[in-house]
Amino acid sequence: MKIILSPAKKMKMDTDFSGVIGKPVFLDDTKEILSWLKGKKKEELKEIWNCSDKIADENYKRIAGMKLTGNLSPAILSYEGIAYQYMAPAVFDDEQLSYIQSNLRILSAFYGVVKPMDGVSPYRLEMQAKAKISIYKDLYEFWGDKLYKEVRDESGVFINLASKEYYKCIEKYLTDEDRFITCDFVEDVGGKLVTKGTYAKMARGEMVRFMAENKIENPEDIKKFDRLDYVFRKDLSKNVKFVFERKKQLC
């Protein structure tokens, strides 16, 4: 069983970590992407990144001085998005870190796939970016089925906590032997169940923490998730879709 999660746009360097850092499996591909980025003018990169002048300046400088084999920090401690804040990996114990190292995979437009303890440099690149590298029309074509093949284990079970932008890289290549379970986090708004982005990101992070704390290996045990006021909706769920509804607390 493998858990897949999206990266976060905002990143940092964790300078306090003193443990062993791994090497991303697709580093040669990352080098090709970095070379392509370094060949672009700042104005071109700003359009690719779809960001402000300030963010473009920051990331242009990052790329100019980026070395993929030095000054690295673990991926799980480098992403600063909401999901990672609620996962709170910095306070995981050794067993919980071992669990996510074995079971969690972060999908990345820049690195392809990273394990939690793989060493990374802060970068900015989304999978849906307009990046025509070599003969490939976009990053989905650039990565092809590599991410699927790397993430899949002998069970063929995926726990999908990623956004559509990223899980498309896996979903496209699924076979009949795979079980791709998407966790949907919803709430009632005017009689309709909707997904609210911020709460869903919070829940994805909490779900990883829940799984790590309970060392979950059986997908059925995920249904016990009850954090952030979410409850499993058996009536709305299917074999490949687990629905959790947030029950609002009455004041």
ROLUMDREN-976664 format. One record per atom (N, C-alpha, C): x, y, z; residue in one letter. Coordinates in steps of 0.1 Angstrom, whole numbers, padded with zeros to 4 digits, always signed. Example, Ala and Ser with C-alpha at 12.3 -4.5 7.8 and 13.67 -1.06 7.14 Angstrom:
<atoms>
+0132-0057+0078A +0123-0045+0078A +0132-0033+0078A +0128-0022+0071S +0137-0011+0071S +0129+0000+0079S 
</atoms>
This chain:
<atoms>
+0008-0012+0000M +0000+0000+0000M +0009+0013+0000M +0005+0022-0009K +0013+0034-0009K +0003+0046-0008K +0007+0056+0000I -0001+0068+0001I +0005+0079-0008I -0003+0086-0016I +0003+0096-0025I -0003+0110-0020I +0006+0120-0021L +0003+0133-0016L +0009+0143-0025L +0002+0154-0027S +0008+0165-0035S +0019+0173-0027S +0027+0180-0034P +0037+0188-0028P +0030+0201-0023P +0038+0211-0019A +0033+0224-0016A +0041+0234-0023A +0035+0245-0027K +0042+0256-0034K +0053+0262-0025K +0049+0265-0013K +0058+0271-0003K +0067+0261+0003K +0080+0264+0002M +0090+0255+0008M +0101+0263+0016M +0108+0255+0024K +0118+0261+0033K +0130+0251+0033K +0141+0256+0038M +0152+0247+0041M +0152+0244+0056M +0152+0231+0059D +0153+0227+0073D +0168+0225+0077D +0173+0235+0084T +0188+0235+0087T +0191+0227+0100T +0181+0223+0107D +0183+0217+0120D +0184+0201+0119D +0180+0196+0108F +0180+0181+0106F +0194+0176+0105F +0197+0166+0112S +0211+0160+0112S +0211+0145+0109S +0200+0140+0105G +0199+0126+0101G +0204+0123+0087G +0201+0110+0083V +0205+0106+0069V +0195+0111+0059V +0200+0116+0048I +0191+0121+0038I +0193+0112+0025I +0182+0108+0019G +0182+0100+0007G +0183+0108-0006G +0184+0101-0017K +0186+0107-0030K +0173+0104-0038K +0167+0114-0043P +0155+0112-0052P +0158+0102-0063P +0149+0094-0066V +0151+0083-0076V +0152+0088-0090V +0146+0100-0094F +0146+0105-0107F +0155+0117-0108F +0167+0117-0102L +0175+0129-0101L +0180+0133-0115L +0183+0123-0124D +0188+0126-0137D +0177+0134-0145D +0165+0131-0143D +0154+0138-0150D +0152+0152-0144D +0154+0153-0131T +0154+0166-0124T +0165+0175-0130T +0177+0170-0132K +0188+0177-0138K +0184+0183-0151K +0177+0175-0159E +0172+0180-0172E +0162+0191-0171E +0153+0190-0162I +0143+0201-0159I +0150+0213-0154I +0160+0212-0145L +0167+0223-0140L +0175+0230-0151L +0181+0223-0160S +0189+0228-0171S +0179+0236-0180S +0167+0231-0182W +0157+0238-0190W +0153+0251-0184W +0151+0251-0171L +0147+0263-0163L +0158+0273-0164L +0170+0269-0162K +0181+0278-0162K +0183+0285-0176K +0178+0279-0186G +0179+0285-0199G +0168+0295-0202G +0159+0297-0193K +0148+0307-0195K +0151+0320-0188K +0146+0331-0194K +0147+0344-0189K +0137+0345-0177K +0140+0355-0168K +0131+0357-0157K +0117+0359-0160K +0115+0367-0171E +0101+0370-0176E +0094+0358-0180E +0101+0349-0187E +0096+0336-0191E +0092+0327-0180E +0101+0327-0170L +0098+0319-0158L +0086+0324-0150L +0085+0337-0149K +0074+0343-0142K +0060+0338-0148K +0060+0337-0162E +0048+0332-0168E +0046+0317-0166E +0057+0309-0166I +0056+0295-0163I +0051+0293-0149I +0057+0301-0139W +0053+0299-0125W +0040+0306-0122W +0035+0315-0131N +0022+0322-0128N +0022+0328-0114N +0032+0337-0112C +0034+0343-0099C +0037+0358-0099C +0039+0363-0088S +0042+0378-0087S +0057+0380-0090S +0060+0393-0091D +0074+0397-0094D +0083+0393-0082D +0078+0394-0070K +0086+0391-0058K +0089+0376-0058K +0079+0368-0060I +0081+0353-0060I +0090+0349-0072I +0088+0356-0084A +0097+0353-0095A +0111+0356-0092A +0114+0367-0086D +0128+0371-0082D +0134+0361-0073D +0126+0357-0063E +0131+0347-0053E +0135+0334-0059E +0126+0329-0068N +0129+0316-0074N +0139+0316-0085N +0140+0328-0092Y +0150+0329-0102Y +0164+0328-0096Y +0165+0335-0084K +0178+0334-0077K +0181+0320-0072K +0170+0313-0068R +0171+0299-0063R +0177+0290-0074R +0171+0292-0086I +0175+0283-0097I +0190+0286-0101I +0193+0299-0102A +0207+0303-0106A +0218+0296-0097A +0215+0295-0084G +0225+0289-0075G +0222+0275-0071G +0212+0268-0077M +0207+0255-0072M +0217+0244-0076M +0220+0236-0065K +0228+0224-0067K +0220+0213-0061K +0218+0202-0069L +0209+0192-0065L +0216+0181-0056L +0228+0183-0053T +0235+0173-0045T +0241+0179-0032T +0238+0192-0029G +0243+0198-0017G +0233+0208-0012G +0234+0211+0001N +0225+0221+0008N +0211+0216+0007N +0208+0204+0011L +0195+0198+0010L +0189+0196+0023L +0175+0194+0023S +0168+0191+0036S +0158+0180+0032S +0153+0172+0042P +0143+0162+0039P +0130+0168+0033P +0125+0161+0023A +0113+0166+0016A +0102+0168+0026A +0100+0159+0035I +0088+0160+0044I +0089+0172+0054I +0101+0177+0056L +0103+0189+0064L +0105+0202+0056L +0105+0200+0043S +0107+0212+0034S +0095+0218+0029S +0084+0211+0028Y +0071+0216+0023Y +0064+0223+0034Y +0058+0234+0031E +0051+0242+0042E +0036+0244+0040E +0030+0237+0031G +0016+0238+0028G +0007+0234+0040G -0006+0236+0039I -0015+0233+0050I -0015+0219+0053I -0015+0210+0043A -0015+0195+0046A -0003+0192+0055A +0009+0198+0052Y +0021+0194+0059Y +0021+0200+0073Y +0014+0212+0075Q +0013+0218+0088Q +0005+0209+0097Q -0006+0203+0092Y -0015+0195+0100Y -0009+0181+0101Y -0001+0176+0092M +0006+0164+0094M +0017+0165+0106M +0023+0177+0106A +0033+0180+0117A +0044+0169+0118A +0051+0166+0107P +0061+0156+0107P +0073+0159+0116P +0075+0171+0119A +0087+0175+0128A +0086+0169+0142A +0073+0165+0146V +0072+0159+0159V +0068+0144+0158V +0070+0138+0146F +0069+0124+0145F +0080+0117+0153F +0076+0106+0159D +0087+0098+0166D +0093+0089+0155D +0104+0081+0159D +0111+0073+0149D +0102+0063+0142D +0093+0057+0149E +0084+0047+0143E +0075+0053+0133E +0070+0065+0136Q +0061+0072+0127Q +0069+0077+0114Q +0081+0081+0116L +0089+0085+0105L +0092+0073+0096L +0095+0062+0103S +0098+0049+0095S +0085+0045+0087S +0074+0047+0093Y +0061+0043+0086Y +0059+0052+0073Y +0061+0065+0075I +0059+0073+0063I +0070+0072+0053I +0082+0069+0057Q +0093+0066+0048Q +0089+0054+0039Q +0083+0044+0045S +0079+0032+0038S +0067+0033+0029S +0057+0041+0034N +0044+0041+0028N +0040+0054+0021N +0046+0065+0024L +0042+0078+0018L +0051+0082+0006L +0045+0086-0005R +0052+0092-0016R +0046+0105-0020R +0055+0115-0022I +0051+0128-0026I +0054+0130-0040I +0043+0133-0048L +0045+0135-0062L +0050+0150-0065L +0058+0151-0074S +0065+0164-0077S +0067+0166-0092S +0064+0178-0096A +0067+0182-0110A +0082+0183-0113A +0089+0186-0103F +0104+0188-0104F +0112+0175-0101F +0108+0168-0091Y +0115+0156-0087Y +0108+0143-0092Y +0096+0144-0096G +0089+0132-0100G +0082+0125-0088G +0090+0118-0081V +0085+0112-0068V +0096+0113-0058V +0092+0117-0046V +0102+0117-0035V +0097+0110-0023V +0106+0103-0016K +0103+0097-0003K +0104+0108+0007K +0098+0107+0019P +0098+0117+0029P +0112+0122+0033P +0122+0112+0033M +0135+0116+0038M +0145+0118+0026M +0140+0119+0014D +0149+0123+0003D +0153+0138+0004D +0165+0141+0001G +0170+0154+0002G +0166+0163-0010G +0160+0174-0008V +0155+0183-0019V +0160+0197-0016V +0160+0205-0027S +0162+0219-0027S +0148+0226-0029S +0146+0237-0023P +0134+0245-0025P +0133+0248-0040P +0121+0246-0046Y +0119+0249-0060Y +0104+0254-0062Y +0101+0259-0073R +0088+0262-0077R +0085+0257-0091R +0076+0247-0092L +0072+0242-0104L +0059+0233-0102L +0049+0236-0109E +0036+0229-0108E +0035+0219-0120E +0028+0208-0117M +0027+0198-0128M +0019+0203-0140M +0010+0213-0138Q +0002+0218-0149Q +0009+0230-0156Q +0021+0233-0152A +0029+0244-0158A +0031+0242-0173A +0031+0253-0180K +0034+0252-0195K +0049+0250-0197K +0053+0238-0196A +0067+0235-0197A +0069+0225-0208A +0075+0230-0220K +0078+0221-0231K +0092+0218-0231K +0096+0206-0225I +0110+0202-0223I +0113+0191-0233I +0124+0194-0241S +0128+0184-0251S +0117+0182-0261S +0113+0169-0263I +0103+0166-0272I +0089+0165-0266I +0088+0168-0253Y +0075+0166-0246Y +0067+0179-0245Y +0054+0178-0247K +0046+0190-0248K +0043+0196-0234K +0044+0188-0224D +0042+0192-0210D +0048+0183-0200D +0046+0186-0187L +0053+0178-0177L +0046+0164-0175L +0033+0163-0178Y +0026+0150-0178Y +0033+0141-0188Y +0035+0146-0200E +0042+0138-0210E +0056+0135-0207E +0063+0145-0201F +0077+0143-0197F +0079+0131-0187F +0070+0131-0177W +0071+0121-0167W +0065+0107-0171W +0055+0108-0180G +0049+0096-0185G +0044+0086-0174G +0047+0073-0175D +0043+0064-0165D +0053+0061-0155D +0064+0069-0154K +0075+0067-0145K +0070+0068-0130K +0061+0077-0128L +0056+0079-0114L +0048+0068-0109L +0039+0063-0118Y +0031+0052-0115Y +0039+0039-0112Y +0049+0037-0121K +0057+0025-0119K +0066+0025-0106K +0070+0037-0103E +0078+0039-0091E +0070+0038-0078E +0058+0043-0078V +0050+0043-0066V +0044+0030-0063V +0039+0023-0073R +0032+0010-0072R +0040+0000-0065R +0034-0007-0055D +0041-0018-0048D +0033-0031-0052D +0037-0042-0046E +0032-0055-0050E +0017-0056-0047E +0012-0048-0037S -0003-0048-0034S -0011-0042-0044S -0006-0032-0052G -0014-0025-0062G -0023-0015-0055G -0022-0013-0042V -0032-0004-0035V -0025+0010-0034V -0033+0020-0038F -0029+0034-0036F -0039+0041-0027F -0035+0049-0018I -0044+0057-0010I -0041+0071-0015I -0051+0077-0022N -0050+0089-0029N -0054+0101-0020N -0043+0109-0016L -0046+0121-0008L -0040+0133-0016L -0038+0131-0029A -0033+0141-0037A -0044+0149-0045A -0041+0161-0050S -0050+0168-0058S -0050+0162-0072S -0061+0166-0079K -0062+0160-0093K -0050+0164-0102K -0045+0175-0100E -0033+0180-0108E -0022+0169-0107E -0021+0163-0096Y -0010+0154-0093Y -0014+0139-0095Y -0026+0136-0090Y -0029+0121-0091Y -0032+0117-0105Y -0034+0126-0114K -0036+0123-0128K -0024+0115-0133K -0012+0118-0127C +0000+0111-0132C +0000+0097-0129C -0008+0093-0119I -0009+0079-0115I -0021+0072-0121I -0032+0079-0120E -0045+0074-0124E -0046+0069-0139E -0039+0077-0147K -0039+0074-0161K -0033+0060-0165K -0025+0055-0156Y -0018+0042-0159Y -0023+0031-0151Y -0033+0032-0143L -0038+0022-0135L -0043+0010-0143L -0042-0002-0138T -0046-0014-0144T -0058-0021-0136T -0064-0031-0141D -0074-0038-0134D -0069-0044-0121D -0057-0046-0120E -0051-0052-0108E -0048-0042-0097E -0050-0030-0100D -0048-0019-0090D -0061-0015-0083D -0059-0010-0071R -0070-0004-0063R -0066+0010-0059R -0072+0020-0065F -0069+0034-0063F -0080+0040-0055F -0077+0041-0042I -0087+0046-0032I -0085+0061-0030I -0095+0069-0034T -0095+0083-0032T -0103+0087-0019T -0097+0095-0011C -0103+0100+0001C -0109+0113-0001C -0122+0114-0001D -0129+0127-0003D -0134+0133+0011D -0130+0145+0013F -0134+0152+0026F -0144+0163+0022F -0156+0161+0027V -0167+0170+0023V -0174+0175+0035V -0183+0185+0033E -0192+0190+0043E -0205+0195+0037E -0215+0196+0045D -0229+0200+0040D -0230+0215+0039D -0232+0220+0027V -0235+0234+0025V -0248+0236+0018V -0258+0241+0025G -0271+0243+0019G -0277+0230+0013G -0275+0219+0020G -0280+0206+0016G -0272+0199+0006G -0261+0204+0002K -0252+0197-0008K -0238+0194-0001K -0233+0183-0004L -0220+0179+0001L -0209+0185-0009L -0201+0194-0003V -0190+0200-0012V -0177+0198-0005V -0166+0199-0013T -0153+0199-0008T -0148+0213-0006T -0144+0217+0006K -0138+0230+0008K -0123+0228+0008K -0116+0235-0001G -0102+0233-0003G -0093+0233+0010G -0095+0244+0018T -0086+0245+0030T -0089+0233+0040T -0101+0230+0042Y -0104+0219+0051Y -0100+0205+0046Y -0101+0204+0033A -0096+0191+0026A -0081+0190+0028A -0074+0201+0026K -0059+0200+0028K -0056+0197+0042K -0063+0203+0052M -0060+0200+0066M -0063+0185+0069M -0074+0180+0063A -0077+0166+0065A -0067+0156+0059A -0062+0160+0048R -0052+0151+0041R -0039+0150+0050R -0035+0161+0056G -0024+0160+0065G -0027+0153+0077G -0039+0155+0083E -0043+0148+0095E -0044+0133+0092E -0048+0129+0080M -0050+0115+0076M -0036+0108+0076M -0026+0115+0071V -0013+0109+0071V -0008+0107+0085V -0010+0117+0094R -0006+0115+0108R -0014+0104+0114R -0027+0103+0112F -0035+0092+0117F -0030+0079+0113F -0027+0077+0101M -0022+0065+0096M -0008+0061+0102M +0000+0071+0103A +0014+0069+0109A +0013+0065+0124A +0004+0072+0131E +0003+0070+0145E -0003+0056+0148E -0012+0051+0139N -0018+0038+0140N -0012+0027+0132N -0001+0031+0125K +0006+0021+0116K -0003+0013+0107K -0012+0020+0100I -0022+0013+0092I -0016+0007+0080I -0019-0006+0078E -0015-0013+0066E -0027-0019+0059E -0039-0019+0065N -0051-0023+0059N -0060-0011+0055N -0063-0009+0042P -0071+0002+0038P -0084+0004+0046P -0090-0007+0050E -0103-0007+0058E -0101+0001+0071E -0089+0001+0077D -0087+0008+0089D -0087+0023+0088D -0086+0028+0075I -0087+0042+0073I -0101+0048+0076I -0111+0039+0075K -0124+0043+0077K -0127+0048+0092K -0117+0045+0101K -0119+0049+0115K -0114+0063+0117K -0109+0070+0107F -0105+0084+0108F -0116+0092+0113F -0114+0100+0124D -0124+0108+0130D -0119+0122+0135D -0109+0127+0129R -0103+0139+0133R -0108+0151+0126R -0107+0163+0132L -0112+0175+0126L -0127+0174+0124L -0134+0167+0132D -0148+0165+0132D -0153+0157+0119D -0144+0150+0113Y -0149+0142+0101Y -0153+0128+0106Y -0163+0123+0099V -0168+0109+0101V -0169+0102+0088V -0167+0089+0088F -0168+0081+0075F -0183+0079+0072F -0186+0082+0059R -0199+0080+0054R -0200+0067+0045R -0203+0056+0052K -0204+0043+0045K -0214+0043+0034K -0225+0050+0036D -0236+0051+0025D -0231+0058+0012D -0221+0066+0013L -0217+0074+0001L -0204+0068-0004L -0198+0059+0003S -0185+0054-0001S -0185+0041-0010S -0175+0039-0017K -0174+0027-0026K -0160+0021-0024K -0158+0010-0031N -0145+0003-0030N -0133+0012-0032N -0135+0021-0041V -0123+0030-0045V -0126+0045-0041V -0135+0047-0033K -0138+0061-0029K -0143+0061-0014K -0135+0066-0005F -0139+0067+0009F -0143+0082+0012F -0156+0084+0016V -0161+0097+0018V -0162+0100+0033V -0156+0111+0037F -0156+0116+0051F -0163+0129+0051F -0173+0130+0060E -0181+0143+0061E -0177+0150+0074E -0175+0163+0073R -0172+0171+0085R -0185+0175+0091R -0187+0171+0103K -0199+0174+0111K -0196+0187+0119K -0203+0198+0115K -0200+0211+0122K -0206+0210+0137K -0198+0215+0146Q -0201+0216+0160Q -0211+0227+0162Q -0221+0223+0170L -0231+0233+0174L -0226+0242+0186L -0228+0255+0185C -0223+0264+0195C -0233+0263+0207C 
</atoms>
